[in-house]
Amino acid sequence: MKPGPLNLITDVAGLAVGQATDDRLRSGVTAVLCDEPAAASVMVLGGAPGTRETDLLAPEQTVQAVDAVVLAGGSAFGLDAASGVQARLRETGRGFAVGDARVPIVPAAILFDLLNGGDKGWGRFPPYRELGYEAAATAQGGAFALGRIGAGAGAVIAGPDGGLLKGGLGSASALLDSGITVGALVAVNALGMATVGHGPHFWAAPFEEGAEFGGLGLPAPWPAEARLPVTKLGGIGSLANTTIAIVATDAALDKAQARRLAVMAHDGLTRAIWPAHTPYDGDTVFALATGRHSLADPAADLVGLGAVAAAVLARAIARGVYEAQSWPDCHVPAWSDLFGKR
C-alpha cells in the first residue's frame, strides 16, 4: 500500500473536487462531484452536527446513490451551499429521475467559523449558495489546493499551551495492492488538538507516508503535558467546532457497506484529534463508492478498506493543519508560524 499519484481524494476514479473561498468572509465551500451517481452513506458521532440529506443515506432509504457531497463553513447558513451545487448539477442534466423532473442528490455538512474575524455582515442572503455554485462549476479531477481554502478557510483548532491554531482542508489517498484506491477529504475545525503537547508532532504520525506533514514522527520522550486533553473551551467558544470529512473508494459497495466504511473511518478521526466526538463537535464522515472495482470477498475486504480509510483520514487531518496558513492580521497562528515547514 502506498499513496496514490496525487495523494488526494481525486486519486479515486470518478471524483472531481471544486472549491470556492471568500477571503473577506474567511470562509468557503468544497464540493466533491461524482462523474456518475455513487453509493453513499454517513456516520455522525459528534454532539453538535449541522447536516443536510443525511437521513436519506441510511441503507434502508429509497435513493441509492448521490451526485455530490458538500463541505462548507458558515454554520447552518453554510447548508445553502448544497443548493448552489444542486443548481449547477441540474443545469447539466444530473439528478434522481422522478418522471420528467430531475433532483440532484447533494448531502452536506457544515462547520462553525462565524467567530474567526471575517466579515459576516452579508445582509439578507448568505453567500454560501453562490459559493457552492462556484465550487461545483469549477470542479475537476486532478490536483487541488489544501490548507486555508474552501471549507477549511475559516477553520480553527486547539493549539499548544491552550491557545488556538489554524485548521484547514486536508486530503490523502492510498493505493492498495488489489488496485483499489481509498481517499479522504476533511475540513479540520476541531475542539481538540491535532498536535501532541507543546510541540510540532502530530497525533497521526504513525500513519504518515513519507514527510507529507513534516516527517517528524512521535515525540520522544513522551511529553508529560500530552497526558491531559487540551481544547478550545477557553478560546473562541464551546460551539465553534466540527471536523467534517468524506472518505471515498473506487470499490463497488452498496449503501450498507458504505455505512460501515464511514463508521470505521471515524477511527482515523480519533487517531488524529484528541479529544474527538465531544458534545461540542459535529464530527461527520461521509462515505462514497464509485464502483469501479468489485470486491473478491465483500465481508473480509471491507475490513481492510475500513482500516485503510481510517489511516487515510488521519493523514488527511494532519495534512490539513500542516498546510494551513494564518490569515493576515489575525491572532490565530498556523502550524508553520509556530514550528516552520519541514
Phi, psi and omega per residue, in radians:
M1 nan 2.381 3.135
K2 -2.627 2.863 3.075
P3 -1.080 2.653 3.023
G4 -1.199 3.045 -3.058
P5 -0.972 -0.628 -3.116
L6 -1.755 -0.240 -3.004
N7 0.942 0.743 -3.134
L8 -2.414 2.861 3.140
I9 -1.090 -0.408 3.118
T10 -1.269 -0.050 2.930
D11 -1.180 -0.330 3.073
V12 -1.354 2.065 -3.093
A13 -1.046 2.341 3.078
G14 1.722 0.144 -3.131
L15 -2.134 2.543 3.028
A16 -2.286 2.616 -3.135
V17 -2.156 2.343 3.036
G18 -2.235 2.582 -3.102
Q19 -2.399 2.588 3.036
A20 -2.416 2.301 -3.107
T21 -2.265 2.342 3.055
D22 -1.921 1.834 -3.074
D23 -1.095 -0.666 -3.141
R24 -1.161 -0.683 3.116
L25 -1.285 -0.456 -2.993
R26 0.979 0.887 -3.141
S27 -2.774 3.041 -3.137
G28 -3.118 -2.983 -3.027
V29 -2.405 2.442 2.993
T30 -2.191 2.242 -3.112
A31 -2.126 2.344 3.010
V32 -1.872 2.020 -3.135
L33 -1.801 2.439 3.134
C34 -1.697 2.281 3.104
D35 -1.020 -0.652 3.050
E36 -2.319 2.704 3.130
P37 -0.904 2.329 -3.054
A38 -2.059 2.519 3.033
A39 -1.080 2.458 -3.064
A40 -2.661 2.658 2.979
S41 -2.667 -3.016 -3.025
V42 -2.728 2.697 2.975
M43 -2.389 2.214 3.116
V44 -1.942 2.095 -3.125
L45 -2.130 -0.026 3.054
G46 -1.503 2.798 -3.090
G47 -1.557 -0.060 -3.088
A48 -2.454 1.067 -3.084
P49 -1.430 2.763 2.959
G50 -2.297 1.983 -2.976
T51 -2.488 2.892 3.051
R52 -2.393 2.387 3.047
E53 1.126 0.351 3.139
T54 -1.278 -0.556 3.099
D55 -1.054 -0.610 -3.128
L56 -1.108 -0.398 -3.048
L57 -1.509 -0.039 3.036
A58 -1.085 2.473 -3.039
P59 -0.974 -0.517 -3.064
E60 -1.477 -0.102 -3.091
Q61 -1.415 2.816 -2.901
T62 -1.175 -0.916 -3.049
V63 -1.183 2.247 -3.004
Q64 -1.725 -0.223 -3.044
A65 -2.589 2.791 -3.137
V66 -2.115 2.823 3.129
D67 -1.714 -0.429 -3.115
A68 -2.887 2.846 2.976
V69 -2.320 2.419 -3.041
V70 -2.101 2.365 2.953
L71 -2.009 2.361 -3.069
A72 -2.577 2.700 2.908
G73 -1.420 -2.966 3.000
G74 1.653 0.066 -3.059
S75 0.928 -2.524 -3.052
A76 -1.065 -0.484 3.092
F77 -1.082 -0.556 -3.102
G78 -1.196 -0.254 3.088
L79 -1.117 -0.335 3.038
D80 -1.069 -0.398 -3.111
A81 -1.022 -0.638 -3.140
A82 -1.102 -0.571 3.101
S83 -1.160 -0.636 3.081
G84 -1.151 -0.744 3.074
V85 -1.098 -0.746 3.128
Q86 -1.051 -0.728 3.128
A87 -1.074 -0.766 3.130
R88 -1.119 -0.750 3.141
L89 -1.133 -0.665 3.117
R90 -1.109 -0.655 3.095
E91 -1.058 -0.516 -3.106
T92 -1.669 0.157 3.062
G93 1.462 0.231 -3.124
R94 -1.511 2.714 2.987
G95 2.410 2.839 3.083
F96 -1.192 2.178 -3.048
A97 -1.425 2.193 3.023
V98 -2.258 1.630 -3.000
G99 1.120 -2.257 3.111
D100 -1.473 -0.125 -3.102
A101 -1.586 2.649 3.054
R102 -2.228 2.314 -3.113
V103 -2.139 1.781 3.073
P104 -1.053 2.348 -3.121
I105 -1.707 1.977 -2.991
V106 -2.347 1.491 3.019
P107 -1.172 2.766 -3.088
A108 -2.692 2.761 3.005
A109 -2.462 2.632 -3.088
I110 -2.195 2.788 3.006
L111 -2.142 2.817 -3.098
F112 -1.611 2.057 3.075
D113 -2.414 0.563 -3.043
L114 -1.433 -0.162 -3.080
L115 -2.007 0.460 -3.035
N116 -1.698 0.200 3.084
G117 1.632 -0.121 3.108
G118 -1.297 2.891 -3.127
D119 -1.409 1.834 -3.124
K120 -1.773 0.239 -3.135
G121 -1.474 1.130 -3.004
W122 -1.514 -0.022 3.099
G123 1.389 -2.501 -2.992
R124 -1.222 -0.646 -3.011
F125 -2.042 2.025 3.056
P126 -1.067 2.652 -3.034
P127 -1.461 0.014 -2.928
Y128 -1.254 -0.486 3.083
R129 -1.086 -0.791 3.134
E130 -1.198 -0.633 3.075
L131 -1.117 -0.681 3.085
G132 -1.107 -0.754 3.098
Y133 -1.059 -0.777 3.136
E134 -1.069 -0.767 3.133
A135 -1.061 -0.762 -3.138
A136 -1.186 -0.683 -3.096
A137 -1.181 -0.440 -3.097
T138 -1.815 0.078 -3.087
A139 -1.133 2.431 3.095
Q140 -2.713 2.805 2.997
G141 -1.289 2.993 3.115
G142 1.678 -2.808 -3.007
A143 -1.310 2.619 3.017
F144 -2.582 2.846 -3.033
A145 -1.407 2.692 3.086
L146 -2.084 2.963 3.041
G147 1.676 -2.179 -3.045
R148 -1.484 1.266 -3.041
I149 -2.744 2.691 3.055
G150 0.964 -2.389 -3.112
A151 -1.102 -0.361 3.136
G152 -1.589 0.033 -3.025
A153 -1.039 -0.736 -3.072
G154 -1.793 0.196 -3.018
A155 -1.272 2.509 3.111
V156 -2.463 2.398 3.110
I157 -2.140 3.064 3.046
A158 -1.263 2.459 -3.124
G159 -2.067 -3.120 3.136
P160 -1.014 2.618 3.051
D161 1.062 0.501 3.090
G162 1.319 0.155 3.105
G163 -1.553 -2.813 3.134
L164 -1.999 2.753 3.139
L165 -2.464 2.476 -3.136
K166 -1.152 2.202 2.964
G167 -1.549 -3.018 -3.134
G168 -3.113 -2.991 3.128
L169 -1.661 2.252 3.136
G170 -2.238 2.761 3.099
S171 -2.689 2.720 3.105
A172 -2.827 2.924 3.117
S173 -2.608 2.901 3.063
A174 -2.519 2.379 3.080
L175 -1.851 2.041 -3.098
L176 -1.431 2.798 3.107
D177 -1.055 -0.455 3.129
S178 -1.273 -0.182 -3.061
G179 1.661 -0.136 3.097
I180 -1.354 2.483 3.108
T181 -1.967 2.466 3.043
V182 -2.173 2.362 3.118
G183 -2.352 2.848 3.105
A184 -2.468 2.597 3.058
L185 -2.388 2.350 -3.020
V186 -2.609 2.481 2.958
A187 -1.896 2.058 -2.934
V188 -1.767 1.902 -3.082
N189 -2.436 0.770 -2.903
A190 -1.333 2.729 2.956
L191 -1.169 -0.614 -3.061
G192 -1.626 -2.856 -3.048
M193 -1.858 2.529 2.976
A194 -1.700 -0.198 -3.138
T195 -1.940 2.853 -3.014
V196 -1.752 2.095 3.065
G197 1.017 -2.394 -3.102
H198 -1.598 -0.023 -2.980
G199 -1.799 -3.014 -3.047
P200 -1.523 -0.135 -3.010
H201 -1.243 2.543 -3.121
F202 -1.737 2.473 3.045
W203 -1.005 -0.503 -3.096
A204 -1.402 0.077 -3.024
A205 -0.912 -0.664 -3.124
P206 -1.060 -0.315 -3.093
F207 -1.790 -0.045 -3.023
E208 -1.080 2.438 3.053
E209 -1.843 2.043 -3.089
G210 1.124 -2.288 3.105
A211 -2.127 0.769 -3.037
E212 -1.145 -0.410 2.972
F213 -2.330 0.800 2.981
G214 1.851 -0.377 3.100
G215 1.141 0.551 -3.035
L216 -1.525 -0.310 -3.053
G217 1.185 -2.846 3.098
L218 -1.636 2.699 -3.127
P219 -1.233 2.539 3.062
A220 -2.503 2.171 -0.016
P221 -1.209 2.860 -3.133
W222 -1.193 2.224 -3.066
P223 -1.230 2.375 -3.108
A224 -1.052 -0.619 -3.089
E225 -1.191 -0.310 -3.118
A226 -1.305 -0.132 3.141
R227 -1.362 -0.193 3.127
L228 -2.068 2.375 -3.121
P229 -1.240 2.557 3.060
V230 -2.091 2.366 -3.095
T231 -2.331 3.114 3.095
K232 -1.533 0.142 -3.044
L233 -1.004 -0.519 3.112
G234 -1.643 0.085 -3.065
G235 -1.823 -1.891 -3.018
I236 -1.539 0.106 3.038
G237 2.094 2.631 -3.030
S238 -1.255 -0.339 -3.066
L239 -1.764 0.052 -3.042
A240 -1.630 1.038 -2.998
N241 -2.479 -3.140 2.967
T242 2.336 2.292 2.975
T243 -1.894 2.151 -3.100
I244 -2.130 2.411 -2.964
A245 -2.570 2.799 2.994
I246 -2.256 2.237 2.918
V247 -1.916 2.501 -3.038
A248 -2.464 2.685 3.086
T249 -2.574 2.700 3.030
D250 -1.613 0.181 3.030
A251 -1.270 2.739 3.093
A252 -1.531 1.860 3.118
L253 -2.168 2.590 2.953
D254 -1.579 -3.120 -3.055
K255 -1.118 -0.645 3.136
A256 -1.145 -0.719 3.093
Q257 -1.188 -0.663 3.078
A258 -1.104 -0.646 3.078
R259 -1.057 -0.787 3.134
R260 -1.137 -0.629 3.093
L261 -1.077 -0.745 3.114
A262 -1.128 -0.700 3.111
V263 -1.058 -0.870 -3.096
M264 -1.181 -0.570 -3.132
A265 -1.122 -0.452 3.090
H266 -1.041 -0.411 3.069
D267 -1.034 -0.583 3.110
G268 -1.172 -0.600 3.101
L269 -1.129 -0.725 -3.137
T270 -1.295 -0.393 3.072
R271 -1.370 -0.323 -3.049
A272 -1.917 -0.287 -3.089
I273 -2.352 2.343 3.081
W274 -2.420 2.199 -0.096
P275 -1.403 2.820 3.088
A276 -2.239 2.952 3.081
H277 1.021 0.641 -3.102
T278 -1.439 2.978 3.061
P279 -1.103 -0.317 -3.073
Y280 -1.824 0.052 3.036
D281 -1.821 2.698 3.061
G282 -1.941 0.562 -2.947
D283 -0.776 2.003 -3.052
T284 -2.325 2.267 3.089
V285 -2.184 2.086 2.994
F286 -1.566 2.649 3.018
A287 -2.179 2.327 3.102
L288 -2.125 2.483 3.071
A289 -2.344 2.040 -3.077
T290 -1.515 -0.169 2.921
G291 1.346 0.447 -3.100
R292 -1.446 -0.397 -3.093
H293 -2.223 2.229 3.070
S294 -1.355 2.625 3.079
L295 -1.540 2.315 3.126
A296 -1.182 -0.732 3.119
D297 -2.318 1.635 -2.971
P298 -0.922 -0.767 -3.091
A299 -1.223 -0.878 -3.107
A300 -1.187 -0.704 -3.123
D301 -1.155 -0.550 3.132
L302 -1.159 -0.544 3.065
V303 -1.031 -0.857 3.134
G304 -1.137 -0.714 3.129
L305 -1.075 -0.730 -3.137
G306 -1.132 -0.712 3.114
A307 -1.130 -0.748 3.118
V308 -1.139 -0.718 3.123
A309 -1.041 -0.684 3.104
A310 -1.117 -0.776 3.140
A311 -1.136 -0.736 -3.127
V312 -1.153 -0.684 3.106
L313 -1.141 -0.716 3.092
A314 -1.027 -0.767 3.119
R315 -1.115 -0.729 -3.133
A316 -1.092 -0.664 3.115
I317 -1.084 -0.852 3.132
A318 -1.098 -0.689 3.117
R319 -1.113 -0.651 3.134
G320 -1.070 -0.714 3.110
V321 -1.287 -0.741 -3.118
Y322 -1.077 -0.688 -3.069
E323 -1.502 -0.206 -3.067
A324 -1.198 2.564 3.022
Q325 -2.022 2.585 3.112
S326 -1.275 2.714 3.047
W327 -1.360 2.515 3.063
P328 -1.023 2.497 3.097
D329 1.016 0.613 3.135
C330 -2.114 2.489 -3.074
H331 -1.436 -0.083 -3.120
V332 -1.625 1.993 -3.123
P333 -1.381 2.755 2.968
A334 -1.593 2.873 3.102
W335 -0.964 -0.736 -3.110
S336 -1.182 -0.470 3.076
D337 -1.158 -0.643 -3.093
L338 -1.469 -0.627 -2.943
F339 -2.163 -0.223 -3.105
G340 1.357 2.460 3.125
K341 -1.256 2.331 3.074
R342 -1.540 nan nan
